[in-house]
Amino acid sequence: MLRQKTSALLGAIFVSAATALNVGLSTTTTTIPYFGTSTTSTTLKGCGAGHVTVIIQTPITVPACTATATATATSTTNIPTSSPIPGGPCLLVNPLCAPAGLNIDYYTNPLGGYSSGEPPSSYYITEGLRPLDSSLTNVTFFPQDRTQDGLPTVFPNPNLPNAPYYVGWTRDTNGGVTVDANNFTLVYQGFYRARETGTHVICSTADNENDVFFGHGNAFSCLNGRPSPGATPLLVATGGFFQNGLVCRNVDLIAGLYYPVRNVAGNWQGPSAFNFTIQEPSGAFENRTNDFAGNAYPRQCGIFL
């Protein structure tokens, strides 16, 4: 598409230059770069007596990865054109795909499992687990809960003799997914379509842990759609005992492009909470949102090899 647009633009310049050169000078030579492999020349005889225009076209080098497009009168924005860059957007997304929300997948997480220090958040990938439930959601938040009185308790993990499991305790999360409130893992993944160009602030809080992965090769690959078990999170938010620290990171995004995002939220025992937000460049920090209606797309919207 870039090559076609460039060729069309250069063609317009070619004609414009030829027309302009047809007036006032007897002979004019101009050189125009173009996308090609050989040098060509064209001689145009004007309507006036003795006027000749010589057009010489010389090939230029095609950029391998990026092209520069003017963002404002005084700045430029580099937009990827041929292959995705690590941490960047995916270039191939189904244009007919609706913003139906992020995928949310519920995985088993043993008492004392992920979010207690071991295993890492990639355990559901390396162990080849299948989701217990799946849905779509625009919202990446559920509030802090507390244990329910009157439920029977057992202590199933001998390595954690003081960690009770409350039999029958469940909680609602997002997308209509209900989980075992004692211990669970939820994976939110898909595309975030940026509405603005500039620095965005990504933040999270969690009880017990949320690992945030963002961009190509980190959240998942734009080429095959798969997450890497060795990826390092953009940020890790941890909490417990009703004290959940806020962790934030900055990312530079380009309006209209689709960025892979993946949250792995886990609770290894007891009460839980989760919040993932994005602050846009034009917005105030206190107005950052965890509701991405209209800007969140399922992972299936990607066009993968």
C-alpha positions in Angstrom: 0.0 0.0 0.0 2.9 2.4 0.9 4.6 1.6 -2.5 1.4 2.2 -4.4 0.7 5.5 -2.7 4.3 6.7 -3.2 4.2 5.7 -6.8 1.0 7.7 -7.3 2.4 10.7 -5.5 5.6 10.6 -7.6 3.6 10.3 -10.7 1.7 13.4 -9.8 5.0 15.2 -9.1 6.3 14.0 -12.5 3.3 15.5 -14.4 3.3 18.7 -12.3 7.0 19.2 -12.9 6.7 18.6 -16.6 3.9 21.2 -16.8 5.7 23.8 -14.8 8.9 23.3 -16.8 7.1 23.9 -20.0 6.8 27.6 -19.4 9.5 30.2 -19.7 12.7 28.1 -20.3 14.0 26.7 -23.6 15.5 23.6 -22.1 15.2 22.3 -18.5 16.5 19.1 -16.9 15.1 17.8 -13.5 15.8 14.6 -11.5 13.0 12.8 -9.7 13.6 9.8 -7.3 11.3 6.9 -7.7 10.9 3.3 -6.4 12.5 1.1 -9.0 15.7 -0.7 -10.1 17.1 1.3 -13.0 17.6 4.9 -14.1 15.2 6.2 -16.9 14.8 9.4 -18.7 12.1 11.0 -20.7 12.2 14.0 -23.1 9.1 16.2 -23.4 8.7 18.7 -26.2 6.6 21.6 -25.2 4.1 23.5 -27.2 6.3 26.6 -27.3 9.0 27.0 -29.9 12.3 25.3 -29.0 11.3 24.3 -25.4 12.4 20.9 -24.3 12.0 19.3 -20.8 14.2 16.4 -19.8 13.0 14.2 -16.9 15.5 11.8 -15.3 14.2 9.3 -12.8 16.7 7.6 -10.4 15.8 4.7 -8.1 15.8 5.3 -4.3 16.2 2.9 -1.5 13.0 1.5 -0.1 12.9 1.6 3.8 13.0 -1.9 5.2 10.9 -1.3 8.4 9.5 2.2 8.9 8.3 5.2 6.9 8.1 8.7 8.3 4.7 10.3 8.2 4.1 13.9 9.3 2.1 14.0 12.5 2.0 17.8 13.0 3.6 20.8 11.3 6.6 20.5 13.5 7.0 16.8 14.3 7.0 13.4 12.7 5.7 10.0 13.7 7.3 6.7 12.7 4.7 4.2 11.5 5.8 0.6 11.0 5.1 -0.6 7.5 6.6 -4.0 6.9 7.2 -6.0 10.1 6.2 -5.5 13.7 8.7 -4.2 16.2 9.1 -5.6 19.7 6.7 -3.8 22.0 4.9 -2.2 19.1 1.6 -2.7 17.4 0.4 -5.4 15.1 0.2 -4.4 11.5 -2.2 -7.1 10.3 -5.6 -6.9 12.0 -8.9 -7.9 10.4 -10.5 -4.5 9.5 -14.0 -6.1 9.7 -13.4 -7.3 13.3 -15.7 -5.6 15.8 -14.4 -4.2 19.2 -16.1 -7.0 21.1 -13.7 -6.7 24.1 -10.7 -8.6 25.4 -10.6 -12.4 25.8 -10.9 -13.5 29.4 -9.9 -17.0 30.2 -10.2 -18.7 33.6 -7.5 -21.2 34.6 -7.0 -23.4 37.6 -4.4 -22.2 40.1 -3.6 -24.4 43.1 -3.7 -23.2 46.6 -0.3 -21.7 47.2 0.3 -21.5 43.4 0.8 -18.5 41.0 1.1 -15.2 42.8 2.7 -16.7 45.9 6.2 -16.4 44.4 6.2 -19.7 42.4 5.3 -20.7 39.8 5.7 -17.8 37.3 2.7 -16.3 35.5 3.6 -18.4 32.4 2.7 -21.6 34.2 -0.6 -21.9 32.3 1.4 -21.8 29.0 4.2 -24.2 29.9 1.7 -26.7 31.5 -0.6 -26.5 28.5 -3.6 -25.8 30.6 -7.1 -25.4 29.0 -9.4 -22.7 30.3 -12.2 -23.7 32.7 -14.3 -20.9 31.2 -13.9 -18.2 28.6 -15.7 -15.0 27.6 -15.2 -11.4 26.3 -15.0 -8.3 28.4 -14.4 -4.6 28.0 -13.8 -4.1 31.7 -10.6 -5.0 33.5 -11.6 -4.6 37.1 -13.2 -6.4 40.0 -13.3 -5.0 43.5 -11.7 -6.2 46.7 -13.7 -9.0 48.4 -13.6 -10.6 51.8 -14.1 -14.2 53.0 -17.7 -15.2 53.6 -18.7 -16.2 57.1 -20.2 -19.5 57.8 -18.4 -21.5 55.0 -16.7 -24.7 56.0 -12.9 -24.7 55.9 -10.3 -27.2 55.1 -6.5 -27.0 54.9 -5.5 -29.0 51.8 -1.9 -27.9 51.4 0.4 -29.4 54.1 3.1 -26.9 53.1 0.7 -24.1 54.1 -0.9 -25.5 57.3 -2.4 -22.1 58.2 -3.9 -21.4 54.8 -7.6 -22.2 54.8 -9.7 -23.2 51.8 -13.3 -22.0 52.1 -15.5 -24.7 50.6 -18.1 -23.3 48.2 -16.7 -19.8 48.0 -17.0 -18.2 44.6 -16.9 -14.7 43.1 -18.0 -12.9 40.0 -15.2 -11.3 37.9 -15.7 -10.0 34.3 -17.5 -11.1 31.2 -19.9 -13.3 33.3 -17.0 -15.5 34.4 -17.4 -16.9 38.0 -14.3 -18.3 39.7 -13.4 -20.3 42.8 -12.7 -17.3 45.0 -10.0 -19.1 47.0 -7.5 -19.5 44.2 -7.7 -18.8 40.5 -5.9 -17.2 37.5 -7.6 -15.0 34.9 -5.9 -14.1 31.6 -7.2 -11.0 29.8 -5.7 -10.7 26.2 -6.4 -9.0 22.9 -5.8 -5.7 21.2 -6.0 -2.1 22.5 -6.6 0.3 19.7 -5.1 3.7 20.7 -7.3 6.7 20.3 -4.5 9.2 20.7 -0.8 9.6 19.8 1.6 10.1 22.6 2.6 8.8 26.0 0.0 6.6 27.7 0.2 5.5 31.4 -0.5 1.9 32.1 -1.3 1.1 35.8 -2.4 -1.9 37.8 -3.2 -3.1 41.3 -3.9 -6.7 42.4 -4.5 -9.1 45.2 -2.5 -11.2 44.9 -0.7 -10.5 41.6 -1.1 -9.1 38.1 1.6 -9.4 35.4 1.0 -7.0 32.5 2.5 -7.7 29.1 2.2 -5.2 26.3 3.1 -5.0 22.6 4.4 -7.4 19.9 6.5 -10.2 21.3 5.6 -9.3 24.9 1.9 -9.8 25.2 1.9 -12.2 22.2 3.4 -12.4 18.8 1.9 -10.4 16.0 3.2 -13.1 13.6 1.7 -16.3 15.1 -0.6 -15.0 17.9 1.2 -17.0 20.6 2.5 -15.6 23.9 6.1 -16.3 24.9 6.6 -18.1 28.2 9.9 -16.3 28.6 8.5 -12.8 28.2 9.3 -10.3 30.9 6.3 -8.4 32.1 6.0 -4.6 31.5 4.9 -4.3 35.1 4.1 -6.6 38.0 1.5 -5.5 40.6 1.2 -7.4 43.9 -0.8 -7.1 47.0 -2.5 -8.8 49.9 -4.0 -8.2 53.3 -6.1 -5.4 51.7 -3.0 -3.5 50.8 -2.5 -3.4 47.0 0.2 -1.1 45.7 -0.3 0.8 42.5 2.3 0.2 39.8 2.5 2.3 36.6 4.6 2.3 33.4 4.6 4.7 30.4 4.2 3.5 26.8 4.3 5.6 23.6 1.4 4.7 21.3 0.2 5.9 17.8 -3.5 6.6 17.3 -5.4 4.1 15.3 -2.9 1.2 15.7 -3.6 -2.1 17.4 -1.4 -3.0 20.4 -1.4 -6.5 21.9 -2.1 -6.6 25.6 -2.2 -9.4 28.1 -2.9 -9.4 31.9 -2.3 -12.5 34.0 -4.1 -11.9 37.3 -3.8 -14.6 40.0 -4.9 -15.2 43.5 -3.3 -18.0 45.5 -5.5 -17.9 48.6 -8.1 -15.8 50.3 -9.6 -12.4 49.2 -8.8 -11.0 45.8 -8.9 -7.8 43.7 -7.8 -6.6 40.2 -7.6 -3.4 38.3 -5.9 -2.5 35.0 -6.1 1.0 33.6 -4.8 3.2 30.8 -4.5 6.9 30.9 -4.5 8.7 27.6 -2.2 11.7 26.8 -5.1 14.2 27.0 -6.6 12.7 30.2 -6.0 13.3 33.8 -4.5 10.5 35.9 -7.6 10.3 38.1 -9.7 9.8 35.0 -7.7 6.8 33.7 -10.1 4.0 32.6 -10.6 0.3 33.1 -13.5 0.2 30.6 -12.3 -0.1 27.1 -15.6 -0.3 25.2 -15.0 0.5 21.6 -11.2 0.2 21.8 -10.7 -3.5 22.9 -10.6 -6.3 20.4 -10.3 -10.1 20.8 -7.0 -11.7 20.0 -8.8 -13.5 17.2 -8.9 -10.2 15.3 -5.3 -10.6 14.5 -4.2 -12.0 11.1 -1.6 -14.6 12.0 0.7 -16.8 9.9 
